[in-house]
């Protein structure tokens, strides 16, 4: 059987709370290996929720590659 690796992207605290049961279920199943990615939008608040529910950001995405670009007027 092939393992499915869904990418689960979280940006805000409410998103992390809503996704926690889905992440937990994916972690319990042998045929699913979830990849969790925090966008960095509310990094500290999402990290607190993740710690509480027992999941973490995939280290491959911990480079703050989703930083907001400064607004430039044209």
N, CA, C and O atoms as a CHARMM CRD file, in Angstrom:
* protein
*
  296
    1    1 UNK  N      0.84100  -1.17300   0.00000 PROA 1      0.00000
    2    1 UNK  CA     0.00000   0.00000   0.00000 PROA 1      0.00000
    3    1 UNK  C      0.89200   1.24500   0.00000 PROA 1      0.00000
    4    1 UNK  O      1.89700   1.30300   0.70900 PROA 1      0.00000
    5    2 UNK  N      0.51200   2.22800  -0.79800 PROA 2      0.00000
    6    2 UNK  CA     1.28800   3.46200  -0.89400 PROA 2      0.00000
    7    2 UNK  C      0.81100   4.46500   0.15900 PROA 2      0.00000
    8    2 UNK  O     -0.38600   4.58900   0.41700 PROA 2      0.00000
    9    3 UNK  N      1.76400   5.17800   0.76100 PROA 3      0.00000
   10    3 UNK  CA     1.44100   6.18200   1.76700 PROA 3      0.00000
   11    3 UNK  C      1.12100   7.50800   1.09400 PROA 3      0.00000
   12    3 UNK  O      1.85200   7.96300   0.21400 PROA 3      0.00000
   13    4 UNK  N      0.02600   8.11900   1.51600 PROA 4      0.00000
   14    4 UNK  CA    -0.37000   9.43600   1.02500 PROA 4      0.00000
   15    4 UNK  C      0.26000  10.49100   1.91500 PROA 4      0.00000
   16    4 UNK  O      0.26200  10.35000   3.13800 PROA 4      0.00000
   17    5 UNK  N      0.80600  11.56600   1.30800 PROA 5      0.00000
   18    5 UNK  CA     1.45200  12.62900   2.08000 PROA 5      0.00000
   19    5 UNK  C      0.77700  13.96300   1.78700 PROA 5      0.00000
   20    5 UNK  O      1.29100  14.74000   0.98300 PROA 5      0.00000
   21    6 UNK  N     -0.35800  14.25100   2.41700 PROA 6      0.00000
   22    6 UNK  CA    -1.02700  15.52500   2.16600 PROA 6      0.00000
   23    6 UNK  C     -0.26000  16.68100   2.80300 PROA 6      0.00000
   24    6 UNK  O      0.30000  16.54500   3.89000 PROA 6      0.00000
   25    7 UNK  N     -0.24200  17.80800   2.11600 PROA 7      0.00000
   26    7 UNK  CA     0.36400  19.02700   2.65200 PROA 7      0.00000
   27    7 UNK  C     -0.73800  19.82500   3.32900 PROA 7      0.00000
   28    7 UNK  O     -1.68500  20.25700   2.67300 PROA 7      0.00000
   29    8 UNK  N     -0.62200  20.02400   4.63600 PROA 8      0.00000
   30    8 UNK  CA    -1.61400  20.75200   5.42200 PROA 8      0.00000
   31    8 UNK  C     -1.00400  22.09000   5.81700 PROA 8      0.00000
   32    8 UNK  O     -0.06300  22.14000   6.60900 PROA 8      0.00000
   33    9 UNK  N     -1.54100  23.17500   5.26400 PROA 9      0.00000
   34    9 UNK  CA    -0.97200  24.50700   5.44700 PROA 9      0.00000
   35    9 UNK  C     -1.81900  25.28200   6.44800 PROA 9      0.00000
   36    9 UNK  O     -3.03600  25.38900   6.29900 PROA 9      0.00000
   37   10 UNK  N     -1.14800  25.82600   7.48200 PROA 10     0.00000
   38   10 UNK  CA    -1.81700  26.57700   8.54300 PROA 10     0.00000
   39   10 UNK  C     -1.22400  27.97200   8.62500 PROA 10     0.00000
   40   10 UNK  O     -0.00400  28.13500   8.60500 PROA 10     0.00000
   41   11 UNK  N     -2.08100  28.97600   8.71600 PROA 11     0.00000
   42   11 UNK  CA    -1.57900  30.33700   8.80400 PROA 11     0.00000
   43   11 UNK  C     -1.97900  31.04200  10.08300 PROA 11     0.00000
   44   11 UNK  O     -1.20100  31.81300  10.64500 PROA 11     0.00000
   45   12 UNK  N     -3.19700  30.77800  10.54400 PROA 12     0.00000
   46   12 UNK  CA    -3.70900  31.50200  11.70300 PROA 12     0.00000
   47   12 UNK  C     -4.07000  30.53300  12.82000 PROA 12     0.00000
   48   12 UNK  O     -4.18900  29.32700  12.60300 PROA 12     0.00000
   49   13 UNK  N     -4.24000  31.07800  14.00700 PROA 13     0.00000
   50   13 UNK  CA    -4.60700  30.27100  15.16900 PROA 13     0.00000
   51   13 UNK  C     -5.93800  29.54700  14.94900 PROA 13     0.00000
   52   13 UNK  O     -6.02600  28.35000  15.22300 PROA 13     0.00000
   53   14 UNK  N     -6.98800  30.24300  14.45900 PROA 14     0.00000
   54   14 UNK  CA    -8.24800  29.52800  14.21800 PROA 14     0.00000
   55   14 UNK  C     -8.10500  28.38300  13.20800 PROA 14     0.00000
   56   14 UNK  O     -8.74200  27.34000  13.35800 PROA 14     0.00000
   57   15 UNK  N     -7.27800  28.57500  12.19000 PROA 15     0.00000
   58   15 UNK  CA    -7.05000  27.49500  11.22200 PROA 15     0.00000
   59   15 UNK  C     -6.39000  26.29900  11.90100 PROA 15     0.00000
   60   15 UNK  O     -6.75600  25.15300  11.64100 PROA 15     0.00000
   61   16 UNK  N     -5.42600  26.56300  12.76300 PROA 16     0.00000
   62   16 UNK  CA    -4.72500  25.48300  13.46800 PROA 16     0.00000
   63   16 UNK  C     -5.68300  24.71500  14.37400 PROA 16     0.00000
   64   16 UNK  O     -5.61400  23.48800  14.45500 PROA 16     0.00000
   65   17 UNK  N     -6.57100  25.42900  15.05200 PROA 17     0.00000
   66   17 UNK  CA    -7.54300  24.77800  15.93500 PROA 17     0.00000
   67   17 UNK  C     -8.49600  23.90700  15.11900 PROA 17     0.00000
   68   17 UNK  O     -8.80000  22.77900  15.50700 PROA 17     0.00000
   69   18 UNK  N     -8.96300  24.43300  13.99100 PROA 18     0.00000
   70   18 UNK  CA    -9.89300  23.67300  13.14800 PROA 18     0.00000
   71   18 UNK  C     -9.22600  22.46500  12.49200 PROA 18     0.00000
   72   18 UNK  O     -9.86800  21.43400  12.29000 PROA 18     0.00000
   73   19 UNK  N     -7.95300  22.58700  12.16200 PROA 19     0.00000
   74   19 UNK  CA    -7.23800  21.49900  11.48800 PROA 19     0.00000
   75   19 UNK  C     -6.68900  20.45100  12.45300 PROA 19     0.00000
   76   19 UNK  O     -6.33100  19.35600  12.02100 PROA 19     0.00000
   77   20 UNK  N     -6.61400  20.75700  13.74600 PROA 20     0.00000
   78   20 UNK  CA    -6.02300  19.83900  14.72300 PROA 20     0.00000
   79   20 UNK  C     -6.64200  18.44100  14.68400 PROA 20     0.00000
   80   20 UNK  O     -5.89300  17.46400  14.67900 PROA 20     0.00000
   81   21 UNK  N     -7.97400  18.29700  14.65600 PROA 21     0.00000
   82   21 UNK  CA    -8.52900  16.93500  14.59700 PROA 21     0.00000
   83   21 UNK  C     -8.17700  16.19900  13.30000 PROA 21     0.00000
   84   21 UNK  O     -7.99300  14.98200  13.30400 PROA 21     0.00000
   85   22 UNK  N     -8.08400  16.93200  12.20900 PROA 22     0.00000
   86   22 UNK  CA    -7.73100  16.32300  10.92300 PROA 22     0.00000
   87   22 UNK  C     -6.27900  15.85100  10.95000 PROA 22     0.00000
   88   22 UNK  O     -5.96900  14.74700  10.50100 PROA 22     0.00000
   89   23 UNK  N     -5.39000  16.69900  11.48200 PROA 23     0.00000
   90   23 UNK  CA    -3.97700  16.33000  11.59800 PROA 23     0.00000
   91   23 UNK  C     -3.82900  15.10800  12.49900 PROA 23     0.00000
   92   23 UNK  O     -3.08600  14.17900  12.18500 PROA 23     0.00000
   93   24 UNK  N     -4.54500  15.12100  13.62200 PROA 24     0.00000
   94   24 UNK  CA    -4.48300  13.99900  14.56000 PROA 24     0.00000
   95   24 UNK  C     -4.93500  12.70000  13.88300 PROA 24     0.00000
   96   24 UNK  O     -4.28500  11.66400  14.02500 PROA 24     0.00000
   97   25 UNK  N     -6.04000  12.75900  13.15600 PROA 25     0.00000
   98   25 UNK  CA    -6.54300  11.56400  12.46800 PROA 25     0.00000
   99   25 UNK  C     -5.54200  11.06900  11.42800 PROA 25     0.00000
  100   25 UNK  O     -5.31100   9.86600  11.30700 PROA 25     0.00000
  101   26 UNK  N     -4.95200  11.99100  10.68400 PROA 26     0.00000
  102   26 UNK  CA    -3.94100  11.60800   9.68500 PROA 26     0.00000
  103   26 UNK  C     -2.74700  10.93600  10.34500 PROA 26     0.00000
  104   26 UNK  O     -2.20300   9.96800   9.81300 PROA 26     0.00000
  105   27 UNK  N     -2.33700  11.44500  11.50200 PROA 27     0.00000
  106   27 UNK  CA    -1.18900  10.87300  12.20700 PROA 27     0.00000
  107   27 UNK  C     -1.48600   9.46800  12.72800 PROA 27     0.00000
  108   27 UNK  O     -0.57100   8.65900  12.87500 PROA 27     0.00000
  109   28 UNK  N     -2.75500   9.17100  13.00700 PROA 28     0.00000
  110   28 UNK  CA    -3.13400   7.86300  13.54300 PROA 28     0.00000
  111   28 UNK  C     -3.22000   6.78500  12.46900 PROA 28     0.00000
  112   28 UNK  O     -3.11700   5.59600  12.76700 PROA 28     0.00000
  113   29 UNK  N     -3.40800   7.19900  11.22800 PROA 29     0.00000
  114   29 UNK  CA    -3.58000   6.24000  10.13600 PROA 29     0.00000
  115   29 UNK  C     -2.23700   5.84200   9.53400 PROA 29     0.00000
  116   29 UNK  O     -1.37100   6.68900   9.31400 PROA 29     0.00000
  117   30 UNK  N     -2.07200   4.56200   9.27400 PROA 30     0.00000
  118   30 UNK  CA    -0.80900   4.05700   8.72300 PROA 30     0.00000
  119   30 UNK  C     -0.61500   4.44100   7.26200 PROA 30     0.00000
  120   30 UNK  O      0.51700   4.49800   6.78200 PROA 30     0.00000
  121   31 UNK  N     -1.71500   4.70700   6.54800 PROA 31     0.00000
  122   31 UNK  CA    -1.61800   5.00200   5.11800 PROA 31     0.00000
  123   31 UNK  C     -1.50000   6.49100   4.80500 PROA 31     0.00000
  124   31 UNK  O     -1.46700   6.87900   3.63800 PROA 31     0.00000
  125   32 UNK  N     -1.43600   7.33300   5.85000 PROA 32     0.00000
  126   32 UNK  CA    -1.31700   8.78300   5.65300 PROA 32     0.00000
  127   32 UNK  C     -0.16600   9.31300   6.49600 PROA 32     0.00000
  128   32 UNK  O     -0.07800   9.03000   7.69100 PROA 32     0.00000
  129   33 UNK  N      0.71400  10.08200   5.86800 PROA 33     0.00000
  130   33 UNK  CA     1.83700  10.72800   6.55100 PROA 33     0.00000
  131   33 UNK  C      1.72700  12.23000   6.28600 PROA 33     0.00000
  132   33 UNK  O      2.26700  12.71700   5.29300 PROA 33     0.00000
  133   34 UNK  N      1.03200  12.97600   7.16100 PROA 34     0.00000
  134   34 UNK  CA     0.79000  14.38900   6.88000 PROA 34     0.00000
  135   34 UNK  C      2.05400  15.24200   6.96600 PROA 34     0.00000
  136   34 UNK  O      2.93100  15.00600   7.79600 PROA 34     0.00000
  137   35 UNK  N      2.12100  16.23300   6.09100 PROA 35     0.00000
  138   35 UNK  CA     3.19700  17.22300   6.10400 PROA 35     0.00000
  139   35 UNK  C      2.54700  18.53500   6.52900 PROA 35     0.00000
  140   35 UNK  O      1.72200  19.08500   5.80100 PROA 35     0.00000
  141   36 UNK  N      2.91600  19.03700   7.70800 PROA 36     0.00000
  142   36 UNK  CA     2.30800  20.24900   8.25400 PROA 36     0.00000
  143   36 UNK  C      3.23200  21.43200   7.99900 PROA 36     0.00000
  144   36 UNK  O      4.43100  21.37000   8.27000 PROA 36     0.00000
  145   37 UNK  N      2.66200  22.50000   7.47900 PROA 37     0.00000
  146   37 UNK  CA     3.43200  23.69500   7.14000 PROA 37     0.00000
  147   37 UNK  C      2.76300  24.92300   7.74100 PROA 37     0.00000
  148   37 UNK  O      1.58400  25.17700   7.49300 PROA 37     0.00000
  149   38 UNK  N      3.51500  25.68600   8.53300 PROA 38     0.00000
  150   38 UNK  CA     3.01900  26.96100   9.06200 PROA 38     0.00000
  151   38 UNK  C      3.46700  28.06300   8.10800 PROA 38     0.00000
  152   38 UNK  O      4.62800  28.09300   7.69800 PROA 38     0.00000
  153   39 UNK  N      2.56500  28.96000   7.75500 PROA 39     0.00000
  154   39 UNK  CA     2.93100  30.03900   6.83200 PROA 39     0.00000
  155   39 UNK  C      3.71600  31.14800   7.51600 PROA 39     0.00000
  156   39 UNK  O      4.40500  31.91600   6.84600 PROA 39     0.00000
  157   40 UNK  N      3.62500  31.24400   8.82800 PROA 40     0.00000
  158   40 UNK  CA     4.32000  32.30400   9.54100 PROA 40     0.00000
  159   40 UNK  C      3.45100  33.51900   9.78100 PROA 40     0.00000
  160   40 UNK  O      3.90300  34.50200  10.36800 PROA 40     0.00000
  161   41 UNK  N      2.19700  33.46100   9.32800 PROA 41     0.00000
  162   41 UNK  CA     1.29900  34.60400   9.48900 PROA 41     0.00000
  163   41 UNK  C      1.10800  34.94000  10.96600 PROA 41     0.00000
  164   41 UNK  O      1.26000  36.09700  11.35900 PROA 41     0.00000
  165   42 UNK  N      0.78000  33.95400  11.78100 PROA 42     0.00000
  166   42 UNK  CA     0.66400  34.11800  13.23500 PROA 42     0.00000
  167   42 UNK  C      1.52000  33.04000  13.88300 PROA 42     0.00000
  168   42 UNK  O      1.01700  32.20000  14.62900 PROA 42     0.00000
  169   43 UNK  N      2.79600  33.06800  13.59900 PROA 43     0.00000
  170   43 UNK  CA     3.72300  31.98800  13.95000 PROA 43     0.00000
  171   43 UNK  C      3.66100  31.58900  15.42600 PROA 43     0.00000
  172   43 UNK  O      3.55100  30.40200  15.73000 PROA 43     0.00000
  173   44 UNK  N      3.72700  32.53600  16.33100 PROA 44     0.00000
  174   44 UNK  CA     3.76900  32.20400  17.76100 PROA 44     0.00000
  175   44 UNK  C      2.45500  31.58800  18.22700 PROA 44     0.00000
  176   44 UNK  O      2.45600  30.61100  18.97600 PROA 44     0.00000
  177   45 UNK  N      1.33500  32.15600  17.78600 PROA 45     0.00000
  178   45 UNK  CA     0.03300  31.63700  18.21200 PROA 45     0.00000
  179   45 UNK  C     -0.22200  30.24400  17.64000 PROA 45     0.00000
  180   45 UNK  O     -0.76400  29.38100  18.32900 PROA 45     0.00000
  181   46 UNK  N      0.16300  30.02300  16.38800 PROA 46     0.00000
  182   46 UNK  CA    -0.01000  28.70100  15.77800 PROA 46     0.00000
  183   46 UNK  C      0.89200  27.68600  16.47800 PROA 46     0.00000
  184   46 UNK  O      0.48300  26.54400  16.69000 PROA 46     0.00000
  185   47 UNK  N      2.09700  28.08200  16.83500 PROA 47     0.00000
  186   47 UNK  CA     3.02000  27.17700  17.53300 PROA 47     0.00000
  187   47 UNK  C      2.45300  26.75500  18.88900 PROA 47     0.00000
  188   47 UNK  O      2.61800  25.60500  19.29700 PROA 47     0.00000
  189   48 UNK  N      1.78600  27.67600  19.58700 PROA 48     0.00000
  190   48 UNK  CA     1.16600  27.34000  20.87300 PROA 48     0.00000
  191   48 UNK  C      0.05700  26.30400  20.69100 PROA 48     0.00000
  192   48 UNK  O     -0.04300  25.34900  21.46000 PROA 48     0.00000
  193   49 UNK  N     -0.76500  26.50100  19.67600 PROA 49     0.00000
  194   49 UNK  CA    -1.84700  25.55400  19.39500 PROA 49     0.00000
  195   49 UNK  C     -1.26400  24.19800  19.00600 PROA 49     0.00000
  196   49 UNK  O     -1.74200  23.15800  19.46100 PROA 49     0.00000
  197   50 UNK  N     -0.24100  24.21100  18.17200 PROA 50     0.00000
  198   50 UNK  CA     0.39000  22.96700  17.73200 PROA 50     0.00000
  199   50 UNK  C      0.96900  22.19800  18.91900 PROA 50     0.00000
  200   50 UNK  O      0.83300  20.97700  19.00000 PROA 50     0.00000
  201   51 UNK  N      1.60400  22.90800  19.82400 PROA 51     0.00000
  202   51 UNK  CA     2.16300  22.24900  21.00900 PROA 51     0.00000
  203   51 UNK  C      1.05100  21.62700  21.85100 PROA 51     0.00000
  204   51 UNK  O      1.18400  20.50200  22.33200 PROA 51     0.00000
  205   52 UNK  N     -0.03500  22.35800  22.02500 PROA 52     0.00000
  206   52 UNK  CA    -1.15900  21.86700  22.82200 PROA 52     0.00000
  207   52 UNK  C     -1.74900  20.58600  22.22300 PROA 52     0.00000
  208   52 UNK  O     -2.05100  19.63700  22.94600 PROA 52     0.00000
  209   53 UNK  N     -1.90800  20.57000  20.89100 PROA 53     0.00000
  210   53 UNK  CA    -2.53200  19.42700  20.22700 PROA 53     0.00000
  211   53 UNK  C     -1.53000  18.35300  19.79100 PROA 53     0.00000
  212   53 UNK  O     -1.93600  17.29600  19.30900 PROA 53     0.00000
  213   54 UNK  N     -0.24900  18.60600  19.95300 PROA 54     0.00000
  214   54 UNK  CA     0.75800  17.58500  19.70200 PROA 54     0.00000
  215   54 UNK  C      1.17400  17.39300  18.25900 PROA 54     0.00000
  216   54 UNK  O      1.47000  16.27100  17.85100 PROA 54     0.00000
  217   55 UNK  N      1.20400  18.45900  17.47700 PROA 55     0.00000
  218   55 UNK  CA     1.76800  18.36600  16.13400 PROA 55     0.00000
  219   55 UNK  C      2.75900  19.49500  15.95600 PROA 55     0.00000
  220   55 UNK  O      2.78900  20.43500  16.75100 PROA 55     0.00000
  221   56 UNK  N      3.57900  19.40600  14.90200 PROA 56     0.00000
  222   56 UNK  CA     4.58400  20.44400  14.69800 PROA 56     0.00000
  223   56 UNK  C      4.79100  20.71200  13.21500 PROA 56     0.00000
  224   56 UNK  O      4.39300  19.93100  12.35000 PROA 56     0.00000
  225   57 UNK  N      5.42200  21.83300  12.96200 PROA 57     0.00000
  226   57 UNK  CA     5.76300  22.24100  11.61100 PROA 57     0.00000
  227   57 UNK  C      6.81600  21.29300  11.04500 PROA 57     0.00000
  228   57 UNK  O      7.75500  20.91200  11.74400 PROA 57     0.00000
  229   58 UNK  N      6.66100  20.91700   9.79100 PROA 58     0.00000
  230   58 UNK  CA     7.67600  20.09200   9.13500 PROA 58     0.00000
  231   58 UNK  C      8.95600  20.92100   9.02400 PROA 58     0.00000
  232   58 UNK  O      8.90400  22.04400   8.52200 PROA 58     0.00000
  233   59 UNK  N     10.10500  20.40600   9.47600 PROA 59     0.00000
  234   59 UNK  CA    11.34800  21.19600   9.47100 PROA 59     0.00000
  235   59 UNK  C     11.76300  21.69900   8.08800 PROA 59     0.00000
  236   59 UNK  O     12.46900  22.70100   7.98200 PROA 59     0.00000
  237   60 UNK  N     11.33600  21.01900   7.04000 PROA 60     0.00000
  238   60 UNK  CA    11.67800  21.47700   5.68500 PROA 60     0.00000
  239   60 UNK  C     11.03400  22.81600   5.34400 PROA 60     0.00000
  240   60 UNK  O     11.48600  23.51800   4.44100 PROA 60     0.00000
  241   61 UNK  N      9.97200  23.16400   6.07300 PROA 61     0.00000
  242   61 UNK  CA     9.28000  24.42000   5.81000 PROA 61     0.00000
  243   61 UNK  C      9.56100  25.46900   6.87400 PROA 61     0.00000
  244   61 UNK  O      8.85400  26.47400   6.94400 PROA 61     0.00000
  245   62 UNK  N     10.56700  25.26100   7.69500 PROA 62     0.00000
  246   62 UNK  CA    10.86000  26.18700   8.79200 PROA 62     0.00000
  247   62 UNK  C     11.92000  27.20700   8.39000 PROA 62     0.00000
  248   62 UNK  O     12.85000  27.48000   9.14900 PROA 62     0.00000
  249   63 UNK  N     11.77700  27.75400   7.21600 PROA 63     0.00000
  250   63 UNK  CA    12.74900  28.73700   6.73700 PROA 63     0.00000
  251   63 UNK  C     12.11000  30.09900   6.51900 PROA 63     0.00000
  252   63 UNK  O     12.70400  30.98500   5.90500 PROA 63     0.00000
  253   64 UNK  N     10.92000  30.25400   7.01700 PROA 64     0.00000
  254   64 UNK  CA    10.16900  31.50100   6.85500 PROA 64     0.00000
  255   64 UNK  C     10.11100  31.93700   5.39400 PROA 64     0.00000
  256   64 UNK  O     10.26100  33.11600   5.07100 PROA 64     0.00000
  257   65 UNK  N      9.89300  30.96400   4.53000 PROA 65     0.00000
  258   65 UNK  CA     9.84500  31.26400   3.10200 PROA 65     0.00000
  259   65 UNK  C      8.54000  31.94400   2.71400 PROA 65     0.00000
  260   65 UNK  O      8.38600  32.38700   1.57500 PROA 65     0.00000
  261   66 UNK  N      7.60700  32.03100   3.64300 PROA 66     0.00000
  262   66 UNK  CA     6.32900  32.65700   3.34700 PROA 66     0.00000
  263   66 UNK  C      6.24000  34.06700   3.92700 PROA 66     0.00000
  264   66 UNK  O      5.14800  34.55200   4.22000 PROA 66     0.00000
  265   67 UNK  N      7.37200  34.71600   4.08900 PROA 67     0.00000
  266   67 UNK  CA     7.36800  36.07200   4.64700 PROA 67     0.00000
  267   67 UNK  C      6.57800  37.01600   3.76000 PROA 67     0.00000
  268   67 UNK  O      6.55100  36.87800   2.53700 PROA 67     0.00000
  269   68 UNK  N      5.94300  37.96900   4.40000 PROA 68     0.00000
  270   68 UNK  CA     5.20900  38.98100   3.65400 PROA 68     0.00000
  271   68 UNK  C      6.19500  39.95500   3.02800 PROA 68     0.00000
  272   68 UNK  O      7.11300  40.43700   3.69200 PROA 68     0.00000
  273   69 UNK  N      6.00100  40.23600   1.77000 PROA 69     0.00000
  274   69 UNK  CA     6.85600  41.20700   1.08500 PROA 69     0.00000
  275   69 UNK  C      6.38700  42.61000   1.43200 PROA 69     0.00000
  276   69 UNK  O      5.18700  42.83600   1.59300 PROA 69     0.00000
  277   70 UNK  N      7.30900  43.55300   1.55000 PROA 70     0.00000
  278   70 UNK  CA     6.89900  44.92800   1.83800 PROA 70     0.00000
  279   70 UNK  C      6.08400  45.48800   0.67800 PROA 70     0.00000
  280   70 UNK  O      6.33200  45.17900  -0.48700 PROA 70     0.00000
  281   71 UNK  N      5.12300  46.30300   1.02200 PROA 71     0.00000
  282   71 UNK  CA     4.26500  46.91600   0.01100 PROA 71     0.00000
  283   71 UNK  C      5.05500  47.96900  -0.74800 PROA 71     0.00000
  284   71 UNK  O      5.71200  48.81800  -0.14500 PROA 71     0.00000
  285   72 UNK  N      4.99100  47.91100  -2.06100 PROA 72     0.00000
  286   72 UNK  CA     5.69000  48.89400  -2.89300 PROA 72     0.00000
  287   72 UNK  C      4.66800  49.60900  -3.76200 PROA 72     0.00000
  288   72 UNK  O      3.88300  48.97800  -4.47000 PROA 72     0.00000
  289   73 UNK  N      4.68800  50.90200  -3.69800 PROA 73     0.00000
  290   73 UNK  CA     3.79300  51.68300  -4.55100 PROA 73     0.00000
  291   73 UNK  C      4.42300  51.83100  -5.92200 PROA 73     0.00000
  292   73 UNK  O      5.63200  52.02700  -6.04400 PROA 73     0.00000
  293   74 UNK  N      3.60400  51.73600  -6.94100 PROA 74     0.00000
  294   74 UNK  CA     4.15900  51.90700  -8.28500 PROA 74     0.00000
  295   74 UNK  C      3.90300  53.29200  -8.82300 PROA 74     0.00000
  296   74 UNK  O      4.30500  53.60200  -9.94400 PROA 74     0.00000
